[in-house]
Amino acid sequence: MAREWSGIQQFPLATQSKLQELLGTLKEKERNSLTILVMGKGGVGKSSTVNSILGERAVSVSAFQSDIPRPVMVSRERSGFTLNIIDTPGIVEGGYVNDQALELIKRFLLNKTIDVLLYVDRLDSYRVDNLDRQIVKAITESFGKEIWRKGILVLTHAQLTPPDFLIYDDFFARRSEALLKVVESGARFNKREIPGHAVPAVLVENSSRCSKNDSDEKILPNGTAWIPNIVETITKVATNESQSILVDQKLIDGPNANERGKVFIPVILAFQYLFVKRVQKWIKDDIAKAPKSSWE
């Protein structure tokens, strides 16, 4: 059962006003609830991002534990609108995708509808490697490529000074572009699909050292008030033309090998029929050509 979203009152007035405006936008579009799924590697700031969006310590975060042990859904209600955020454990262990963690997440999501996916990574990670490709592929195979049409790339630890004297926005563009190429490839989007379904990228800084503007809002080095910005992006993605993702049993089970095999049954039967008919003809021809015995 959803609790009152009291955390919204902890935000500066400018942020509260923007959040109330965005909630009004959702209700105008007849959306009375919103469910957000948060996924990514361990230790990238998924739980901290959940807490920052809600304005309260809804999910436990510890310096000695990089991730929550199992999925958890936090529900908050405000003015007749319910916000559900599902935090999940990291899906990587020992440098590989953890299939058990992924299966745990899928079972938790059974019969839930996902309106937005927050795919979380760090801005201060400078390389994209094969592990990133494995993660995107695993998410795609678990929930279908349509999940990325409801996706947002979230880059945490955004309060940084870019290396090599790069301008902050240029560094953000390069980092996000590198990851988004992995998403586009792993989601198997063709070139025609990419322009119309580009995954947006946003920046997050969850730490207390985040700078603030004159309105006391947390801002990034480029001056963006990041909490209103991420909520606005969530609102746009939630209300885009793509359908939300219902995680049903069929989606969890994935493609059924037996069902796929049934497609080839008519072909196999036809081949068998033609082959048998051909063999029968060969036998008849051999019998007809064989010399008859003198007693026949």
Phi, psi and chi 1 to 4 in degrees:
 res  aa     phi    psi   chi1   chi2   chi3   chi4
   1 MET       -  136.2 -169.4  169.7 -177.4      -
   2 ALA   -74.0  137.1      -      -      -      -
   3 ARG   -91.1  161.1  -73.4  169.2   42.9 -170.0
   4 GLU   -62.3  135.5  178.2   69.3   16.4      -
   5 TRP   -80.7   78.2 -171.9    4.0      -      -
   6 SER   -79.0  -22.2   57.2      -      -      -
   7 GLY   -62.4  -23.7      -      -      -      -
   8 ILE   -62.9  -25.9 -162.1  171.1      -      -
   9 GLN   -76.2  -11.3  -62.4  173.0  -12.9      -
  10 GLN   -81.6  -13.0  -53.5  -57.3  -44.8      -
  11 PHE   -77.8  156.7  -68.3  120.0      -      -
  12 PRO   -59.1  155.7  -22.1   32.2      -      -
  13 LEU   -57.4  -38.4  -69.9  176.4      -      -
  14 ALA   -62.5  -40.2      -      -      -      -
  15 THR   -70.0  -43.4  -60.1      -      -      -
  16 GLN   -56.3  -45.7  -72.1 -172.9   44.5      -
  17 SER   -60.3  -43.0  176.9      -      -      -
  18 LYS   -67.1  -41.1 -176.2   63.7  176.0  179.1
  19 LEU   -65.3  -41.1  -64.5 -176.4      -      -
  20 GLN   -63.3  -37.8  -66.7  -74.1    9.9      -
  21 GLU   -63.3  -42.5  177.6 -171.8  -29.8      -
  22 LEU   -68.9  -38.0  -67.2  170.3      -      -
  23 LEU   -62.8  -38.3  -70.0  179.4      -      -
  24 GLY   -63.4  -37.7      -      -      -      -
  25 THR   -61.7  -42.9  -60.9      -      -      -
  26 LEU   -64.3  -42.2  -71.6  166.3      -      -
  27 LYS   -69.0  -32.8  -67.2 -173.0   73.8  173.6
  28 GLU   -62.9  -30.8  -76.2  174.5    7.2      -
  29 LYS   -92.6   20.8  -63.1 -169.3  176.5 -174.4
  30 GLU    60.0   37.1  -60.7 -178.4  -13.2      -
  31 ARG  -107.0  110.9  -59.4  -65.8  -62.2  -94.3
  32 ASN   -98.6   -4.4  -66.0  -41.7      -      -
  33 SER  -152.4  160.6   67.7      -      -      -
  34 LEU  -148.9  130.2 -176.5   68.3      -      -
  35 THR  -118.0  122.7  -60.6      -      -      -
  36 ILE  -112.6  129.5  -58.1  169.2      -      -
  37 LEU  -103.5  129.1  173.4   62.8      -      -
  38 VAL  -111.6  121.2 -175.6      -      -      -
  39 MET  -136.9  161.3  -65.4 -171.9   72.5      -
  40 GLY   154.7 -170.6      -      -      -      -
  41 LYS   -69.0  168.9  -56.1  171.2 -171.8  171.5
  42 GLY   -78.3  147.4      -      -      -      -
  43 GLY    75.3   16.0      -      -      -      -
  44 VAL   -96.5   -6.7  -64.9      -      -      -
  45 GLY   104.9   26.0      -      -      -      -
  46 LYS   -63.9  -52.7  -62.3 -172.7  -60.2  -63.0
  47 SER   -64.7  -39.8  -61.8      -      -      -
  48 SER   -64.0  -35.8  -65.2      -      -      -
  49 THR   -66.6  -40.6  -59.4      -      -      -
  50 VAL   -57.4  -48.2  172.3      -      -      -
  51 ASN   -62.5  -39.6  -69.3  -19.9      -      -
  52 SER   -65.8  -41.4  -67.6      -      -      -
  53 ILE   -64.7  -38.3  -68.1  172.4      -      -
  54 LEU   -82.3  -20.0  -66.6  174.0      -      -
  55 GLY    76.0   23.5      -      -      -      -
  56 GLU  -157.1  164.1   59.7  178.9  -74.0      -
  57 ARG   -85.7   76.9 -167.7 -179.3  176.1   86.7
  58 ALA   -82.4  -30.3      -      -      -      -
  59 VAL  -119.8  135.3 -177.6      -      -      -
  60 SER   -67.8  132.1  177.5      -      -      -
  61 VAL  -127.1  128.6  177.8      -      -      -
  62 SER  -130.9  143.5  169.8      -      -      -
  63 ALA   -69.1  -18.9      -      -      -      -
  64 PHE  -100.3    1.1  -56.6  101.9      -      -
  65 GLN  -140.0  113.7 -177.6  176.8  -30.1      -
  66 SER   -73.7  -17.1   62.7      -      -      -
  67 ASP  -153.1  158.5 -104.9  -42.1      -      -
  68 ILE   -72.2  148.2   57.3  171.9      -      -
  69 PRO   -75.7  -21.6   26.3  -34.2      -      -
  70 ARG  -150.7  162.4   61.7 -174.6   61.4   83.3
  71 PRO   -62.3  148.0  -20.2   32.0      -      -
  72 VAL  -143.4  138.9   58.9      -      -      -
  73 MET  -109.6  126.1 -176.2  165.5   75.4      -
  74 VAL  -106.4  125.0 -179.9      -      -      -
  75 SER  -118.3  131.8  -60.4      -      -      -
  76 ARG  -132.0  143.6  -65.1  -67.3 -177.3  -94.7
  77 GLU  -120.8  138.1 -168.1  -88.7  -21.4      -
  78 ARG  -148.4  118.5 -176.0   79.2  176.7 -179.0
  79 SER    53.1   43.0  -57.0      -      -      -
  80 GLY    82.3    3.7      -      -      -      -
  81 PHE  -111.6  134.2 -179.3   86.2      -      -
  82 THR  -111.4  125.8  -58.1      -      -      -
  83 LEU  -108.5  120.7  175.3   63.6      -      -
  84 ASN  -111.8  126.5  -55.3  -55.9      -      -
  85 ILE  -122.6  124.2  -54.0 -177.3      -      -
  86 ILE  -103.8  110.1  -58.8  170.6      -      -
  87 ASP   -89.7  144.0 -167.2   11.6      -      -
  88 THR  -132.7  155.5   62.0      -      -      -
  89 PRO   -69.2  158.7   23.5  -32.2      -      -
  90 GLY   -62.1  144.8      -      -      -      -
  91 ILE  -102.9   23.2   57.5  174.2      -      -
  92 VAL  -125.8  136.0  172.1      -      -      -
  93 GLU  -145.8  128.6 -175.4  174.5  -24.4      -
  94 GLY    62.6   29.1      -      -      -      -
  95 GLY    82.8    9.4      -      -      -      -
  96 TYR  -135.1  161.2  -64.3   92.9      -      -
  97 VAL   -66.4  130.2  171.9      -      -      -
  98 ASN   -87.5  102.6 -174.7  -20.1      -      -
  99 ASP   -63.8  -32.8  -67.8  -29.6      -      -
 100 GLN   -66.6  -42.7  -72.2 -175.1  -26.6      -
 101 ALA   -63.8  -40.3      -      -      -      -
 102 LEU   -65.3  -40.3 -160.0   55.2      -      -
 103 GLU   -66.1  -38.9 -166.0   64.3   26.6      -
 104 LEU   -61.1  -42.4 -172.1   67.3      -      -
 105 ILE   -65.0  -44.7  -66.1  168.1      -      -
 106 LYS   -61.6  -42.9  -71.7  162.2   64.8  176.1
 107 ARG   -65.3  -37.1  -63.9  -65.3  170.3 -174.2
 108 PHE   -64.9  -33.8 -178.2   85.9      -      -
 109 LEU   -84.3   -2.0  -65.2  174.7      -      -
 110 LEU   -52.9  127.6 -178.8   61.3      -      -
 111 ASN    69.9   14.5  -63.7  -33.4      -      -
 112 LYS  -102.7  151.2  -68.4 -179.5  176.4   64.7
 113 THR  -107.4  125.5  -62.0      -      -      -
 114 ILE   -97.6  120.8  -54.3  -54.8      -      -
 115 ASP   -93.0  -30.1  -59.6  -55.9      -      -
 116 VAL  -147.2  138.1  175.8      -      -      -
 117 LEU  -108.9  123.0  166.1   68.4      -      -
 118 LEU   -98.5  109.7  -61.6 -174.6      -      -
 119 TYR   -95.8  111.8  177.7   59.8      -      -
 120 VAL  -103.7  134.0 -174.9      -      -      -
 121 ASP  -145.8 -174.9 -152.2  -35.8      -      -
 122 ARG  -107.2  140.9  -64.5  175.1   60.6  132.0
 123 LEU   -70.0  -32.3  178.8   62.9      -      -
 124 ASP   -87.3   18.0   58.7   -7.2      -      -
 125 SER   -98.6  121.5  -65.5      -      -      -
 126 TYR   -94.1   -6.6  -56.6  135.5      -      -
 127 ARG  -123.0  149.8  -69.0  168.3   48.9 -173.8
 128 VAL  -113.3  126.3  173.1      -      -      -
 129 ASP  -128.4 -170.5   54.1   28.0      -      -
 130 ASN   -64.9  -27.8 -170.4   52.6      -      -
 131 LEU   -62.8  -40.1 -179.0   57.9      -      -
 132 ASP   -59.6  -40.6  -63.4  -62.3      -      -
 133 ARG   -66.1  -39.4  -61.8 -179.7 -177.9   89.3
 134 GLN   -62.5  -41.3  -71.3  179.6   36.0      -
 135 ILE   -64.7  -48.6  -64.9  168.6      -      -
 136 VAL   -61.5  -42.1  171.3      -      -      -
 137 LYS   -62.2  -41.8 -178.9 -177.9  177.8 -176.2
 138 ALA   -64.3  -43.1      -      -      -      -
 139 ILE   -64.6  -41.8  -66.5  174.1      -      -
 140 THR   -63.0  -44.7  -56.1      -      -      -
 141 GLU   -68.9  -26.6  -69.9  178.0  -12.7      -
 142 SER   -80.2  -39.4  -63.0      -      -      -
 143 PHE  -122.2    1.2  -55.1  106.2      -      -
 144 GLY    85.9  155.5      -      -      -      -
 145 LYS   -68.5  -18.0   75.2  175.5 -173.8  177.3
 146 GLU   -64.3  -20.4  -60.0  -58.3  -42.5      -
 147 ILE   -61.2  -29.2 -169.1   72.1      -      -
 148 TRP   -75.7  -18.6  -64.1  106.8      -      -
 149 ARG   -71.2  -15.3  -58.7 -170.1 -166.6  -79.4
 150 LYS  -110.9   19.5  -71.5  -63.7 -174.5  180.0
 151 GLY   -97.4  153.2      -      -      -      -
 152 ILE  -135.4  131.6  -60.1  172.0      -      -
 153 LEU   -85.9  120.6  172.2   62.4      -      -
 154 VAL  -111.8  121.0  177.4      -      -      -
 155 LEU  -110.2  116.0  -64.6  175.2      -      -
 156 THR   -92.6 -178.7   61.8      -      -      -
 157 HIS    55.4   46.4  -63.4  -98.8      -      -
 158 ALA   -86.2   -6.0      -      -      -      -
 159 GLN   -86.0   81.6 -173.0   81.8   23.5      -
 160 LEU  -142.9  164.8   58.1   72.4      -      -
 161 THR  -102.9  118.2  -59.6      -      -      -
 162 PRO   -60.9  149.4  -22.1   33.3      -      -
 163 PRO   -76.4  166.6   30.3  -35.8      -      -
 164 ASP    56.5   30.9  -57.4  -34.2      -      -
 165 PHE    59.8   25.6  -56.2  101.3      -      -
 166 LEU   -72.1  148.4  -73.7  170.4      -      -
 167 ILE   -70.6  142.4  -63.3  172.1      -      -
 168 TYR   -54.1  -50.3 -175.6   83.4      -      -
 169 ASP   -65.5  -31.7  -73.6  -20.7      -      -
 170 ASP   -68.0  -41.4  -71.2  -15.1      -      -
 171 PHE   -63.5  -44.2  176.9   70.1      -      -
 172 PHE   -58.4  -44.0  167.6   45.3      -      -
 173 ALA   -62.4  -42.3      -      -      -      -
 174 ARG   -67.1  -45.8  -70.1 -171.0 -173.4 -173.5
 175 ARG   -63.5  -46.8  171.1   67.2  174.8  145.4
 176 SER   -67.8  -37.7   58.3      -      -      -
 177 GLU   -62.8  -40.7 -177.9 -178.1   -1.6      -
 178 ALA   -63.0  -42.6      -      -      -      -
 179 LEU   -71.5  -38.2  -80.6  169.6      -      -
 180 LEU   -67.7  -29.5  -71.0  173.5      -      -
 181 LYS   -64.3  -38.0  -77.1 -177.0  178.4  179.0
 182 VAL   -64.8  -41.9  171.8      -      -      -
 183 VAL   -62.4  -47.3  170.1      -      -      -
 184 GLU   -61.1  -39.2  -69.5  164.5    3.2      -
 185 SER   -71.6  -47.1  173.8      -      -      -
 186 GLY   -68.0  -30.0      -      -      -      -
 187 ALA   -82.0   -6.8      -      -      -      -
 188 ARG    62.2   37.0  -56.0 -172.6 -172.4   97.4
 189 PHE   -75.4  135.9  -74.4  137.8      -      -
 190 ASN   -84.8  170.7   59.5   48.4      -      -
 191 LYS   -61.1  -29.8  -68.5 -176.1  178.2  179.8
 192 ARG   -71.7  -32.1  -65.5 -177.9 -168.0  174.7
 193 GLU   -78.0  -30.9  -66.5  176.7  -56.1      -
 194 ILE   -59.1  -49.6  -68.2  171.0      -      -
 195 PRO   -58.3  -37.7  -24.4   35.2      -      -
 196 GLY   -82.4  -12.5      -      -      -      -
 197 HIS  -134.0   40.6  -61.9   91.5      -      -
 198 ALA   -63.9  131.9      -      -      -      -
 199 VAL   -78.9  121.9  176.6      -      -      -
 200 PRO   -73.4  156.0   26.1  -32.5      -      -
 201 ALA  -123.3  139.3      -      -      -      -
 202 VAL  -133.4  158.2  -63.7      -      -      -
 203 LEU  -108.6  147.7  -66.1  169.0      -      -
 204 VAL  -138.5  140.3  164.8      -      -      -
 205 GLU  -134.4  105.2  178.4   52.4   67.0      -
 206 ASN   -87.9  -14.4  -66.9  -54.7      -      -
 207 SER   -76.2  163.2   75.8      -      -      -
 208 SER   -70.9  -14.4   57.1      -      -      -
 209 ARG   -82.4    2.6   67.0 -171.5  178.9   92.7
 210 CYS   -61.9  133.6 -173.5      -      -      -
 211 SER   -66.4  160.7  -58.5      -      -      -
 212 LYS  -131.9  153.8  -65.0 -176.8  178.5 -179.1
 213 ASN   -93.3 -171.4   59.4   16.9      -      -
 214 ASP   -66.7  -20.7  -66.7  -21.8      -      -
 215 SER   -91.3    7.6  -60.9      -      -      -
 216 ASP    71.9   17.3 -155.4   35.8      -      -
 217 GLU   -85.4  144.7  -64.3  179.8  -69.3      -
 218 LYS   -69.7  127.4  -69.9 -175.5  174.3 -178.0
 219 ILE  -126.0  158.1   60.2  170.4      -      -
 220 LEU   -89.8  169.6  -57.6  167.9      -      -
 221 PRO   -57.1  -22.3  -30.6   37.8      -      -
 222 ASN   -90.1    4.5   60.4    6.2      -      -
 223 GLY    92.4   -3.2      -      -      -      -
 224 THR   -73.7  129.7  -58.1      -      -      -
 225 ALA   -76.5  107.0      -      -      -      -
 226 TRP   -77.7  -28.3   74.4  -97.9      -      -
 227 ILE   -68.3  -50.5  -68.1  176.6      -      -
 228 PRO   -58.9  -34.2  -23.9   34.3      -      -
 229 ASN   -66.6  -44.3 -176.7   58.0      -      -
 230 ILE   -69.2  -36.9 -169.8  173.7      -      -
 231 VAL   -68.2  -36.6  175.6      -      -      -
 232 GLU   -64.4  -41.3 -178.1  175.1   11.6      -
 233 THR   -65.3  -41.0  -53.9      -      -      -
 234 ILE   -59.2  -43.2  -72.6  169.9      -      -
 235 THR   -61.4  -44.0  -58.4      -      -      -
 236 LYS   -64.8  -43.6  -71.4  178.7  179.4  177.5
 237 VAL   -68.7  -39.6  170.7      -      -      -
 238 ALA   -62.9  -29.9      -      -      -      -
 239 THR  -106.7   13.1   56.4      -      -      -
 240 ASN   -72.6  179.7   67.3   18.7      -      -
 241 GLU   -72.9  -15.4   61.8 -176.0   17.5      -
 242 SER   -77.4  148.9  -60.5      -      -      -
 243 GLN   -75.8  145.3  -66.9  -70.1  -38.9      -
 244 SER   -65.6  160.4  -62.4      -      -      -
 245 ILE  -100.8  114.7  -52.4  -60.3      -      -
 246 LEU   -87.4  119.7  171.9   61.8      -      -
 247 VAL   -89.8   91.9 -175.9      -      -      -
 248 ASP  -101.8  179.5   55.8   13.9      -      -
 249 GLN   -62.9  -36.1 -168.6   64.3   50.0      -
 250 LYS   -63.8  -40.0 -177.1  177.6  179.8 -179.0
 251 LEU   -67.7  -39.9 -174.5   63.4      -      -
 252 ILE   -65.5  -43.4  -72.3  177.2      -      -
 253 ASP   -68.7  -28.1  -68.4  -19.8      -      -
 254 GLY    76.8 -176.8      -      -      -      -
 255 PRO   -58.6  132.2  -20.9   32.0      -      -
 256 ASN   -88.0  119.9 -172.0  -53.9      -      -
 257 ALA   -58.8  -37.5      -      -      -      -
 258 ASN   -64.9  -40.5  -67.7  -30.0      -      -
 259 GLU   -66.0  -41.4  -69.6  -63.0  -38.9      -
 260 ARG   -60.8  -37.8  -70.5 -161.0  -56.0  -91.0
 261 GLY   -67.2  -28.3      -      -      -      -
 262 LYS   -62.7  -25.8  -71.9 -179.9 -178.9  178.5
 263 VAL   -61.2  -32.7  174.3      -      -      -
 264 PHE   -90.3   -5.9  -60.3  101.6      -      -
 265 ILE   -59.3  -48.8  -70.7  177.6      -      -
 266 PRO   -58.8  -37.9  -24.5   35.2      -      -
 267 VAL   -65.5  -43.3  177.3      -      -      -
 268 ILE   -64.3  -43.9  -65.8  170.6      -      -
 269 LEU   -63.3  -41.2  -69.3  175.7      -      -
 270 ALA   -63.8  -41.7      -      -      -      -
 271 PHE   -62.6  -44.9  174.3   78.2      -      -
 272 GLN   -61.0  -42.2  -71.9  178.7  -26.9      -
 273 TYR   -62.3  -49.0  173.7   78.3      -      -
 274 LEU   -64.3  -38.4  -67.1  173.1      -      -
 275 PHE   -66.1  -44.4 -179.2   74.0      -      -
 276 VAL   -63.1  -43.3  169.5      -      -      -
 277 LYS   -61.2  -41.1  -65.3  -65.8  -73.2 -175.0
 278 ARG   -64.7  -43.0  178.3   63.0   62.0   87.2
 279 VAL   -62.6  -42.9  170.3      -      -      -
 280 GLN   -59.6  -40.3  -71.5  176.6  -22.5      -
 281 LYS   -65.3  -41.4 -176.4  176.1 -177.7  -56.9
 282 TRP   -60.6  -42.1  -71.2  -18.7      -      -
 283 ILE   -63.5  -44.7  -67.3  172.8      -      -
 284 LYS   -62.7  -41.1  -73.3 -178.5  179.8  178.6
 285 ASP   -64.6  -40.9  -70.9  -14.1      -      -
 286 ASP   -63.3  -40.9  -73.9  -15.2      -      -
 287 ILE   -64.1  -41.2  -67.5  173.8      -      -
 288 ALA   -67.2  -33.8      -      -      -      -
 289 LYS   -82.2  -18.5  -67.5  176.3 -178.7  177.7
 290 ALA   -67.8  137.4      -      -      -      -
 291 PRO   -66.1  140.2   22.9  -32.4      -      -
 292 LYS   -84.0  148.4  -66.3 -175.5  179.0 -178.9
 293 SER   -69.4  155.1  -57.3      -      -      -
 294 SER   -66.1  -22.9   57.2      -      -      -
 295 TRP   -88.9   -3.8   48.5  -93.3      -      -
 296 GLU   -81.1      -  -75.2 -176.7  -68.1      -
